Amino acid sequence: MSNFGAGEQACLRSVYAPPAAKTNWRLEQLTGHDQLRYFAYGRHALVAALQLAGVKDGDVVLLPGFICREVLGAIHALNARVEYYPVDTNLGLACDPSALPAAKAIVAVDYFGFAQDLVPFKQYCARSGAVLIEDNAHGLFSRDSDGRGLGTRGDLGIFSLRKTLAAPNGAAVVINNASLAAALPSQIPFDDVAPDATFLGKRRLRKLVRLLGTWPARTATTLIRIARWLKTGHTIPPSAAESETQLPPVEAPGAILLDVMRNTDVDAEIARRRELYGLLPSLLDPVRYQPLFAALPPGTVPYGYPFVADAEHANEAQKLLAKHGIECLHWPALPDAIAAAAPAHYRTIWMVSFLW
Ligand SMILES: Cc1ncc(COP(=O)(O)O)c(C=O)c1O
């Protein structure tokens, strides 16, 4: 890390120990209203969104082909049918919206916290009567070029809070189109069962990282991976085929989420993520490891640093990043129905993670 100053090193360290401060923040401050419900996982929030959209047995839901297979579990839970639409290399809708088939709902994804262009999706919904669900699982604090919060721009929005905040679980569905609010169910009580050992262990290690640097957290990760490899043959669990038909068993959000939100310093978190993003090209040469997005627009709060790489380049990138104690992951594990014939740009995206 010799070419980095103390500020940059502290920034990289923040992947393990993000800033926290008592701010009493809640998602309601972002939406400006309380027409939202919390869940454990984004998939549960998506089930709720689909129900609010009136999706029932046999109805069609349009999903992008570039999606992680876990999302399918939500559609399966309602016995609905998935049809896929293509996305282009910029991850926007790759077909004429008037060519899309009839559907009860269409899901548009703000990939990696970058705003999706919703104009063609809104055109489709205006023509077909489909409900637009904005999947903002990745970009909790992101805004589009008009300053509108991602997840608040479709009829319904979903968030996977746990992907941005250091919480064991946490997600939400948000109603943006008041005409859908009548069916909003009551909040499932928050589950105050003690968080699991992984979360508690990580929380303790975060404190150590602030004092000692990243090595305690990295050592723990290595030991856990070795143990997992000995037990299962995998250092990182592969995405299971069953995730296309199953949901995580516990739907209730953990009470700890409220505590994590209360201690979220939103401005510091936005600055941290944007700063990390700006630092990455000095670790991964952008000519060799091409960033997925050409620029970081002003309101964007990135989930991580996505870049394009084949298996060989990704392997090199992993080694380079490891020297600085950080990691990249392949995204997404595609649905079976898409994987076999997926175009190259669905299969070659990696992301440097900004949250341990
Ligand atoms: C785009 C997108 N939407 C929704 C989800 C579901 O979120 P969760 O894992 O919290 O269920 C994920 C991740 O699995 C995702 O990447």
The ligand as an SDF file (V2000), in Angstrom:
LIG
                    3D

 16 16  0  0  0  0  0  0  0  0999 V2000
  -31.1060   -6.7020   -7.9090 C   0  0  0  0  0  0  0  0  0  0  0  0
  -31.5010   -7.4930   -6.6990 C   0  0  0  0  0  0  0  0  0  0  0  0
  -32.7830   -7.4440   -6.2870 N   0  0  0  0  0  0  0  0  0  0  0  0
  -33.2050   -8.0980   -5.2040 C   0  0  0  0  0  0  0  0  0  0  0  0
  -32.3480   -8.8940   -4.4810 C   0  0  0  0  0  0  0  0  0  0  0  0
  -32.8500   -9.6180   -3.2820 C   0  0  0  0  0  0  0  0  0  0  0  0
  -32.3280   -9.0620   -2.1070 O   0  0  0  0  0  0  0  0  0  0  0  0
  -32.1290   -9.9880   -0.8430 P   0  0  0  0  0  0  0  0  0  0  0  0
  -30.8740  -10.7890   -1.0750 O   0  0  0  0  0  0  0  0  0  0  0  0
  -32.0300   -9.0580    0.3280 O   0  0  0  0  0  0  0  0  0  0  0  0
  -33.3110  -10.8790   -0.7720 O   0  0  0  0  0  0  0  0  0  0  0  0
  -31.0120   -9.0160   -4.8820 C   0  0  0  0  0  0  0  0  0  0  0  0
  -30.0590   -9.9040   -4.2030 C   0  0  0  0  0  0  0  0  0  0  0  0
  -30.2890  -11.0680   -3.9540 O   0  0  0  0  0  0  0  0  0  0  0  0
  -30.5700   -8.2800   -6.0120 C   0  0  0  0  0  0  0  0  0  0  0  0
  -29.2950   -8.3210   -6.4130 O   0  0  0  0  0  0  0  0  0  0  0  0
  1  2  1  0
  2  3  1  0
  2 15  2  0
  3  4  2  0
  4  5  1  0
  5  6  1  0
  5 12  2  0
  6  7  1  0
  7  8  1  0
  8  9  2  0
  8 10  1  0
  8 11  1  0
 12 13  1  0
 12 15  1  0
 13 14  2  0
 15 16  1  0
M  END
$$$$
